[in-house]
Amino acid sequence: MSTRIQKEAKKENLLINMGPSHPAMHGTIRIMLELDGEKILNSEVEVGYLHRGFEKICENRTYFNLLPYTDRMNYVSPLINNLAYVMTIEKMLGVDVPERAQHIRVIMGELSRIADHLTCIAAMAMECGAFTVFLYKIKAREFIWDVIEETTGARMTTSYIRIGGVKSDLHPDYESQLKTAIKETRKVLEDVDGLLSKNKIFLNRTKDIAVVTPEEAVSFGWTGPCLRSTGVYYDVRKAHPYLVYKNLDFEIPLGERGDNFDRYYVRMKEMEQSLRIIEQSMEKIPKSSSSASLMAKGIEPAEAIKASRKKKTEERIKLSSNLEGSEKDAYKGILTDDKRYIIPPKEDTYTSIEGIINHFKFFMKGHGIRPPKGEVYFSVEGGNGELGFYIVSDGTDRPYRLHLRAPCFHIVSALEKMIHGHYVADIIPSFGSLNMIGGELDR
Amino acid sequence: MEEKKILEELNEKFPQKIRETSKLFGDVAIVIERESLFEIVAFLKNKPYECNMLLDLTCVDYKGQEPRFEIVYHLFSVPNNHRLRIKTQLSEKDLIIDSLTSLWRNANWLEREVFDMFGVHFKGHPDLRRIFMYDGFEGYPLRKDYPLRKRQPRIPLRK
């Protein structure tokens, strides 16, 4: 079957494929170009090479089970995906999240946003030939991922933010680590600003190329840094504040022309604001109720189970800190106290009948988290823009329908229009500045 | 309340066309007649409501109910900062609805996605093809009667 461009293309022009396996196409997108020499007369973007049936899988998983799938949507900032999903469910259930958990969510979310922007600019600059920038940015991202890894236990597929709070408390030594990450990121941002923002080659390839007007951007459903680069003031964190963003002081950087350079520059400025948010949140975060020294002490699990057969044990149990629900002490600060929505602490599950009932009620088929009947839409500000979930619940333990509003999908749909009339070489920075993430685009 | 005002004015302007309005979990939803979708949405897009962004478009398959499909539009107004959910119902026998491609440019891909996943046709769409699935894919994967692990037949090599 022939596609639109194959029908429309004139015989004398060259029809060429860019991608799907082309290093600058970030893996999984195909652009068919009708060229006159180097000039793009017409183009067609084909997506779907990374389609994994996310929405279909989710309809067949319980609300708790499908959380790891959300990691795999925008795989550069998985924590924001977790956040968007979890907060949608919380909106349906009406769960109150402790303030400490909210601050942890903000810190983790902003770190992910920085990692996302760093990756975008790194790739974009590298494809324009600035390999140094790529290395610098990846170096900064490593520091950020160190913090994320220490806290969540994983670099990319975190599944850290849970319904009712977060999985575990911050690492005892997180503060110094986070301060190092902030310091190093600031330094890299300064270096990169010096390398790129007044660089003649970079400016020639980005200034006044692929210009998008504010009207067009809104009509294409753009959100996030791409929309703000055109000068439209819209950020979910300001427009519909969630978590503790209301109490934090930050600005929304705006662009003027909506070209490639503005998209780069808005991202650079936004990272600085994210660093500011993290610093404020670090100061405002309430103290943790758990202490690190307690974690290692206690009796062996086998002994505790044996003892619990005779009477209820009061002693602490030595549990691996990686074990789900082992942080009983910290629960008060990081998880809601509503027992219906959280995994009971492992100590209770092992040693008390209430704990084991609670555990089974949570994981048994047909039980667990069951939001009330109805439909809900909730969105957060993701790395690329408004990341929203639309969930229809029929009162069972699985979503009846789950739809992800992926910001990428709307942004990439404008690519055909953006590159029209430009040269083949302009595709690379234009496409790079959009920050297409295959997992989110194709779902 | 901004939303309440919109609902009242809509009811006044389009009597009989609005089937139901509801507010659940803080989201305002309006169920409208299929025939007047374009008219109502175009009305909302203009001043004074200025729902100038099509935030999202999707479909829900209520298998076993009549009408079976429900198309869900999320509109957003950047200047006024309010969201609105518009829903309209389609029966399985007559799966066709007006395309919004002339109002919003992202409707093009969003409608292709709904066509791809549910088989809903959009009247007036310039290029209604599958978007995620390939040509030759059989069935519509997000319908409730499509099994999770269904296998597809092999397609011959393209020439």
Interface residues (C-beta under 8 A of the other chain):
Chain A: M1 T3 R4 V47 G48 H51 G53 E55 K56 I57 N60 K91 M92 E216 V218 S219 F220 G221 V232 Y234 A239 H240 G374 E375 V376 Y377 E386 G388 Y390 V392 Y400 R401 H403 R405 F409 H410 S413 A414 K417 D442 R443
Chain B: L24 F25 G26 D27 A29 N52 M53 L54 L55 D56 T58 V60 D61 V72 H74 V78 N81 R83 R85 W104 R105 N106 N108 W109 L110 E113 M117 D127 R129 R130 I131 F132 M133 Y134 D135 G136 P141 L142 Y146 L148
